[in-house]
Amino acid sequence: MDVNDKKDLCSPCEFKSKTEIATKWCIECKEPLCVSCNENHSAHRSSRNHHVISIEGNKMLESLQIPLNEYCEVHDQEKDLFCTSHSEVICLTCTQTTHGKCEPAVRLSDVTKSAKTSTFVSMIDTKIVDVVDELRDIIRDRENNKVEIEKQKTEILDTVKNYRKCINDKLDQVENIITEDLNEKCESSNLEIDNNVKFLNDHLNKFDEIRKKMDILKEYASDTQTFIGTRALEKTLHYNESMLTSFLELIQNINIDIEKNRGQYPIDHRLKLSKALEIKIPQESFFKSTILSCIILPNKQMIFVDSHARNKRLIVLNEDGTHDRNINLTSKPFDIAVIDNNKIALSFPWNTHKRIGIINMTNNKSEPDIFFKNKCYGISYDKDRLFVVVKTEGILIMDLSGKLSACLPIEGIGIFYVHVKNDRLYCSDECNDTVQCYDMQGCSIWTFKDSNLGSPRSISSDDKFILIAGCKTNNVVSLYLNGSFASVICDTDDGIIIPTSLYFDSDNLLV
């Protein structure tokens, strides 16, 4: 019989040489009991209060692998006392030996009374629950970390794709430049070779002519005539030989090549910005502000154009976002442009007299207005030239006195904003969701259209990027100077909602 099977036999029955399967286990007696013996055990006065559990329960207690022995292994006595100094269950002899100097021991029965509902057991239960919950949170956090890693992987791969596209665009640009360069060099070299061949053919004809003249002299002339004629031809021959010799000294093989550093173009990285300041526009009336344009002055003050019909004002804020002052206007403004450290220009398309106003910010005084027949909307100032979007006319270029220098036929129902920098003119068409680039003669260079940009409004730029406010797409999009898409630099996640105006001064983006 297996040892484990023997342990499941009733101990009292086994003592009587009987074989009965045990179903219960008495913890105090430490022996298995069958059904019959358990009934007798429960009825006997000395054992009726013993703690009896199922055989399976006892096996589970044994599987815990924690000390539950109620007998002292040193003194072979029942552990019925509790040492409060060491929080240890001991026997009577232990109090006289190893625990002789401890605080007086208390009865174990007093300490263990209602142990399952004691504060200590509850505290342990709570601690276990807390630890389990914390571990589950940690496991959940680690699983979330895996998800985040996958997300980061996707973002990195997207970034790599953007870099790849940027590199490909640059390579295409370099290839086009090299191709144009080679075409020019080939054309120039071929022209030079053609001129050389023409010169040589001309001299070949001259030498053929001399040879023919010599043949005529030899056949028909007298000796005297031959002598005189040969002397004359010899001078012509010598002259042409000298010319040919000098020319041949200059002739050499023509090779074409490209400059080794011609293809070394920098790859523009994506423009990255972080929020530095969130500004709340001060409301000084019942009517909410309608901001259609904004700028940053050289002194870092910010100006917002409030175009609400009841407000009609400029809101001037300091660099830290605090309110400096308001400048009240007589009519609704639309756009604003920086002229210099002290002056700004404003467009008034809805006034009876459509005009551009110049204001000195140091004293708030206005200079003579520039008047237009039709509505004037977007304005930009660059290299002492004022660029104005005038409906049904195009984009007018003039000085601050209003003297017109050019009228570019750039017009559209959705074109309201214009931006000029480094002899490039950019305008947005909010009806067609496009951004267009022109040279100073009004010739189109490129047109940008992408699902990332809807209802484009205000435009700004630096030496590397063009920034556009996407009113419908609730974002700000950056383009490279060649018109290719760079990135969405901020959107609703950054608090951008229906942006109409922006201004970029290389250090700060005001939206």
C-alpha positions in Angstrom: 0.0 0.0 0.0 1.3 3.5 -0.9 2.3 5.6 2.0 0.0 8.4 1.0 -2.9 6.0 0.8 -2.1 4.7 4.3 -2.3 8.3 5.6 -5.9 8.4 4.4 -6.9 5.4 6.5 -8.7 6.0 9.8 -6.2 5.9 12.7 -8.5 4.5 15.4 -9.8 1.8 13.0 -6.3 0.9 12.1 -5.5 0.5 15.8 -8.3 -2.0 15.9 -6.9 -3.8 12.8 -9.7 -2.5 10.7 -9.4 -0.7 7.4 -11.6 2.3 6.9 -11.0 5.3 4.7 -10.6 8.5 6.7 -12.7 11.5 5.7 -11.7 13.9 8.5 -8.6 15.1 10.3 -8.4 16.2 13.9 -5.8 19.0 14.2 -5.4 18.5 18.0 -5.2 14.7 17.8 -3.2 14.8 14.6 -4.9 11.7 13.2 -7.3 10.9 10.4 -10.9 9.7 11.2 -13.5 7.8 9.3 -17.1 8.8 9.4 -18.0 6.5 12.4 -14.9 7.5 14.4 -15.5 11.1 13.8 -19.0 10.8 15.2 -17.6 9.2 18.4 -14.8 11.8 18.5 -17.3 14.6 18.3 -19.5 13.0 21.0 -16.6 12.4 23.5 -16.3 15.1 26.1 -12.5 15.4 25.9 -12.5 15.8 22.1 -15.9 17.4 21.2 -14.3 20.8 21.0 -11.4 19.7 18.8 -10.9 21.4 15.5 -11.8 18.8 12.9 -11.4 19.4 9.2 -11.6 17.4 6.0 -8.8 15.2 4.8 -8.5 17.5 1.7 -8.3 20.5 4.0 -5.5 19.0 5.9 -3.6 18.2 2.7 -4.0 21.8 1.6 -2.6 23.0 5.0 0.4 20.7 4.5 0.9 22.1 1.0 1.3 25.6 2.4 4.9 24.7 3.5 4.7 27.1 6.5 5.3 26.0 10.1 2.0 25.1 11.8 3.4 22.7 14.3 1.8 23.2 17.8 4.4 21.0 19.5 7.9 22.2 20.5 10.5 20.3 18.6 13.1 21.1 21.2 11.3 20.0 24.3 8.6 17.8 22.8 5.8 19.6 24.6 2.7 21.4 23.4 3.2 25.0 22.5 0.5 26.6 24.6 2.2 30.0 25.4 3.1 33.1 23.4 6.2 35.2 23.9 5.2 38.8 23.3 8.9 39.9 23.3 9.7 37.7 20.3 6.1 37.2 18.8 6.8 33.5 19.0 4.7 30.5 20.1 6.6 28.5 22.8 6.2 25.7 25.3 6.4 25.9 29.1 10.0 24.7 29.2 11.0 27.4 26.7 9.9 30.1 29.3 12.6 28.7 31.6 15.3 28.4 29.0 15.7 30.4 25.8 12.9 32.8 26.8 13.7 33.1 30.5 14.5 36.8 30.3 11.5 37.7 28.2 8.3 39.4 29.3 5.9 36.9 30.9 4.4 34.7 28.3 0.6 34.7 27.8 -1.7 31.8 27.1 -1.8 30.9 23.4 -5.5 30.3 23.7 -6.0 33.9 24.8 -3.9 35.2 21.9 -5.5 33.0 19.2 -9.1 33.6 20.3 -11.0 34.8 17.2 -7.7 34.9 15.2 -9.5 34.7 11.9 -11.4 37.9 12.5 -8.6 39.6 14.3 -7.1 43.0 13.3 -3.8 41.4 12.5 -5.3 38.9 10.1 -7.4 41.6 8.5 -4.3 43.8 8.1 -2.4 40.9 6.5 -5.4 40.3 4.1 -5.5 44.0 3.2 -1.7 44.1 2.7 -1.9 41.0 0.4 -4.8 42.6 -1.6 -2.8 45.9 -1.9 0.3 44.1 -3.1 -1.7 42.0 -5.6 -3.4 45.1 -6.9 -0.1 46.9 -7.1 1.4 44.0 -9.0 -1.6 43.9 -11.4 -1.2 47.7 -11.9 2.5 47.1 -12.7 1.7 44.3 -15.1 -0.9 46.4 -16.7 1.6 49.3 -16.9 4.2 47.0 -18.5 1.6 45.8 -21.1 0.7 49.4 -21.8 4.4 50.1 -22.2 4.5 47.4 -24.9 1.6 49.2 -26.7 3.4 52.5 -26.3 6.6 51.0 -27.8 4.6 49.9 -30.8 3.1 53.4 -31.1 6.6 54.9 -30.9 7.8 52.4 -33.5 5.1 53.5 -35.8 5.9 57.2 -35.2 9.6 56.6 -35.8 8.9 54.7 -39.0 6.6 57.5 -40.1 9.4 59.9 -39.4 11.8 57.8 -41.4 9.4 57.8 -44.3 9.1 61.6 -44.1 12.9 61.8 -44.0 13.0 59.5 -47.0 10.5 61.6 -48.9 12.5 64.7 -48.0 15.7 63.1 -49.2 14.1 61.9 -52.4 12.8 65.4 -53.0 16.2 66.8 -52.5 17.8 64.2 -54.7 15.2 65.0 -57.4 16.1 68.7 -57.0 19.8 67.9 -57.2 19.3 65.7 -60.3 17.4 68.5 -62.0 20.1 71.0 -61.3 22.8 68.6 -62.5 20.8 67.8 -65.6 20.4 71.5 -66.4 24.0 72.1 -65.7 25.1 69.2 -68.0 22.8 70.3 -70.8 24.3 73.8 -70.6 27.8 72.5 -70.6 27.1 70.1 -73.5 25.5 72.8 -75.5 28.4 75.2 -74.9 31.0 72.5 -75.6 29.3 71.4 -78.8 29.1 75.0 -80.0 32.8 75.4 -79.3 33.6 72.2 -81.2 31.4 73.3 -84.1 33.2 76.6 -84.3 36.5 74.8 -84.3 35.4 72.5 -87.1 34.2 75.5 -89.1 37.5 77.2 -88.7 39.4 74.0 -89.8 37.1 73.5 -92.8 37.6 77.1 -93.8 41.4 76.6 -93.8 41.0 73.2 -95.5 39.3 75.0 -98.3 42.0 77.7 -98.4 44.7 75.0 -98.7 42.7 73.2 -101.4 42.5 76.5 -103.3 46.3 77.1 -103.0 46.9 73.5 -104.3 44.6 74.1 -107.3 46.4 77.4 -108.1 49.7 75.5 -107.9 48.4 72.9 -110.4 47.3 75.7 -112.8 50.7 77.4 -112.6 52.5 74.1 -113.3 50.3 73.3 -116.2 49.9 76.6 -118.0 52.4 79.2 -116.7 55.8 79.9 -118.0 58.8 79.3 -115.8 59.0 83.0 -115.0 55.3 83.1 -114.2 55.6 79.9 -112.2 58.5 81.4 -110.2 56.6 84.7 -109.4 53.3 83.0 -108.8 54.9 80.4 -106.5 56.5 83.1 -104.4 53.0 84.8 -104.0 51.3 81.5 -103.1 54.2 80.7 -100.6 53.4 83.9 -98.7 49.7 83.0 -98.6 50.6 79.4 -97.5 52.9 80.6 -94.8 50.3 83.0 -93.4 47.6 80.3 -93.3 50.0 77.8 -91.8 50.8 80.3 -89.0 47.2 80.9 -88.4 46.5 77.1 -88.3 49.5 76.4 -86.0 48.4 79.1 -83.5 44.9 77.7 -83.6 46.0 74.1 -83.2 48.0 75.0 -80.1 44.7 76.2 -78.5 42.7 73.1 -79.4 42.3 70.4 -76.8 39.8 67.8 -75.9 36.8 69.1 -74.0 35.5 67.2 -71.0 32.4 68.0 -69.0 32.1 67.4 -65.3 30.1 68.6 -62.3 31.3 70.3 -59.2 31.8 67.7 -56.5 30.1 69.9 -53.9 27.2 70.8 -56.2 25.1 68.0 -54.9 25.7 68.6 -51.2 22.4 70.0 -50.3 21.3 70.0 -46.6 18.3 68.0 -45.7 15.8 70.2 -43.8 14.5 68.6 -40.7 10.9 68.9 -39.5 10.1 72.1 -37.7 9.5 71.3 -34.0 7.9 73.8 -31.6 6.7 73.5 -28.0 4.0 75.6 -26.3 5.7 78.5 -24.4 2.7 80.6 -23.5 -1.1 80.4 -23.7 -2.7 83.9 -23.9 -6.2 84.8 -23.0 -7.4 87.8 -25.0 -8.8 90.4 -22.6 -12.5 91.0 -23.1 -13.5 94.6 -22.2 -17.0 94.5 -23.7 -19.9 92.1 -24.0 -18.9 91.3 -27.6 -16.3 88.5 -28.0 -13.2 89.3 -30.0 -12.9 88.3 -33.7 -9.2 87.9 -34.3 -8.3 87.8 -38.0 -4.6 88.8 -37.9 -1.7 89.1 -35.5 2.0 90.1 -35.5 5.0 90.1 -33.2 6.9 93.4 -33.1 10.7 93.6 -33.1 10.4 94.5 -29.3 8.5 91.2 -28.9 5.2 92.8 -28.1 2.2 91.1 -29.7 -0.6 92.8 -31.6 -4.0 91.2 -32.3 -6.4 92.6 -34.8 -9.9 92.5 -33.3 -12.3 92.8 -36.3 -15.6 92.5 -34.5 -17.9 95.3 -35.7 -18.5 96.5 -32.1 -14.9 96.3 -31.0 -12.7 97.6 -33.9 -9.4 97.7 -32.0 -5.8 96.6 -31.7 -5.0 94.6 -28.6 -1.3 95.1 -27.6 0.2 92.5 -25.2 3.7 92.3 -23.7 6.1 89.5 -24.3 4.9 87.6 -21.2 1.3 87.8 -22.3 0.2 90.7 -20.0 -2.1 93.3 -21.4 -0.3 96.6 -22.4 -3.0 98.6 -24.1 -5.8 98.8 -26.7 -5.8 101.0 -29.7 -9.4 101.9 -30.8 -10.0 102.2 -34.5 -12.7 104.0 -36.5 -13.5 101.0 -38.7 -13.1 97.3 -38.9 -9.5 96.2 -39.7 -8.6 92.9 -41.5 -4.9 92.4 -41.8 -1.7 93.8 -40.2 1.9 94.0 -41.3 5.1 95.2 -39.6 6.8 98.1 -41.3 9.7 98.8 -38.9 10.4 99.0 -35.2 7.7 101.6 -34.7 5.2 101.4 -37.6 2.5 99.0 -38.6 0.2 98.9 -41.6 -3.5 97.9 -41.4 -6.0 97.1 -44.1 -9.6 98.3 -43.9 -11.6 96.5 -46.7 -15.1 97.2 -45.2 -14.8 100.9 -44.8 -16.6 103.2 -47.2 -13.2 104.3 -48.3 -11.2 101.1 -48.7 -7.8 102.0 -47.4 -4.4 101.0 -45.9 -3.6 102.9 -42.7 -0.1 103.4 -41.3 0.2 103.8 -37.5 3.2 104.8 -35.4 3.1 102.6 -32.3 5.2 105.0 -30.2 2.6 107.8 -30.2 -0.5 105.9 -31.8 -0.6 108.6 -34.5 -1.7 107.8 -38.1 0.1 108.7 -41.3 -1.7 109.5 -44.6 -3.9 106.6 -45.8 -3.6 104.8 -49.1 -7.0 104.5 -50.8 -8.3 101.8 -53.2 -11.3 101.5 -55.4 -11.9 97.9 -54.4 -11.7 96.0 -51.1 -8.1 95.6 -49.9 -7.6 92.5 -47.6 -4.2 90.8 -46.9 -1.1 92.9 -46.7 2.6 92.1 -46.4 5.7 94.4 -46.3 9.1 93.4 -47.6 12.1 95.4 -48.9 10.4 98.7 -48.7 7.5 97.4 -50.7 3.9 97.0 -49.6 1.9 94.1 -51.1 -1.9 94.3 -51.0 -4.6 91.8 -52.0 -7.2 93.9 -53.9 -10.3 92.1 -55.0 -10.9 92.0 -58.8 -7.5 93.6 -59.4 -4.9 91.2 -58.1 -1.9 91.8 -55.8 -0.7 95.4 -55.9 2.9 96.4 -55.2 3.6 99.9 -54.0 5.6 102.1 -51.6 4.2 103.6 -48.4 3.1 106.7 -50.2 0.8 104.6 -52.4 2.9 104.9 -55.5 2.1 101.8 -57.6 5.1 99.8 -59.0 3.3 96.7 -60.3 0.0 94.8 -60.4 0.3 91.1 -60.4 -2.7 89.3 -61.9 -3.1 86.9 -59.0 -6.8 86.9 -58.1 -9.3 84.4 -56.8 -12.5 84.3 -54.8 -10.8 82.6 -51.9 -7.5 84.6 -51.9 -7.4 86.9 -48.9 -4.0 86.5 -47.3 -0.6 87.3 -48.8 3.0 86.8 -47.4 6.2 88.0 -49.1 9.8 87.0 -48.2 13.0 86.7 -50.1 11.4 87.7 -53.4 8.8 85.0 -53.1 5.1 85.7 -52.9 2.8 83.3 -51.1 -1.0 83.4 -51.0 -3.6 81.1 -49.7 -6.9 80.2 -51.4 -9.3 79.0 -48.8 -12.0 78.0 -51.3 -9.6 75.6 -53.2 -7.6 74.6 -50.2 -4.3 75.6 -51.9 -1.2 77.6 -51.1 0.5 79.2 -54.1 4.0 80.6 -54.6 4.9 83.2 -57.2 7.9 85.2 -58.2 8.0 89.0 -58.3 6.7 89.0 -61.9 3.6 87.0 -60.9 4.7 83.8 -62.5 3.6 80.6 -60.7 6.4 78.6 -59.1 4.4 75.9 -57.3 1.0 75.1 -55.9 0.4 73.0 -52.7 -2.7 71.1 -52.0 -3.0 68.3 -49.4 -5.6 66.7 -47.2 -3.6 67.9 -44.2 -4.5 71.5 -45.0 -8.1 72.7 -45.2 -9.3 76.3 -45.7 -5.8 77.8 -45.4 -5.7 81.3 -44.1 -2.8 83.3 -42.8 0.8 82.6 -43.9 4.2 83.2 -42.4 7.7 81.9 -43.0 11.4 81.9 -42.1 14.4 81.0 -44.1 13.6 77.3 -44.1 9.8 76.8 -43.7 6.5 78.2 -44.7 3.7 78.0 -42.1 0.0 78.1 -42.9 -3.0 78.2 -40.6 -5.5 75.5 -41.5 -8.9 76.8 -40.4 -10.9 73.8 -41.4 -8.3 71.2 -40.4 -7.7 72.9 -37.0 -3.9 72.9 -37.4 -0.8 74.7 -38.5 1.0 73.1 -41.4 4.7 73.6 -42.4 6.0 73.4 -45.9 9.5 73.4 -47.3 10.5 76.3 -49.5 10.1 74.2 -52.6 6.4 73.6 -51.8 6.7 70.1 -50.5 4.9 69.0 -47.3 7.0 69.1 -44.1 4.7 68.4 -41.2 1.7 69.3 -39.1 3.4 71.1 -36.3 0.4 71.7 -34.0 -3.3 70.7 -34.0 -6.2 70.2 -31.7 -4.0 68.2 -29.3 -2.1 71.4 -28.8 -5.3 73.5 -28.3 -5.5 74.7 -31.9 -9.2 75.3 -32.9 -10.2 77.1 -36.1 -7.0 79.1 -36.5 -7.3 82.2 -38.7 -4.0 84.0 -38.1 -0.4 83.2 -37.3 2.9 85.0 -37.2 6.4 83.4 -37.2 9.5 85.2 -36.3 12.0 82.2 -36.2 11.9 82.2 -32.4 8.2 82.2 -31.7 5.0 81.1 -33.5 2.0 83.2 -32.6 -1.3 81.5 -33.5 
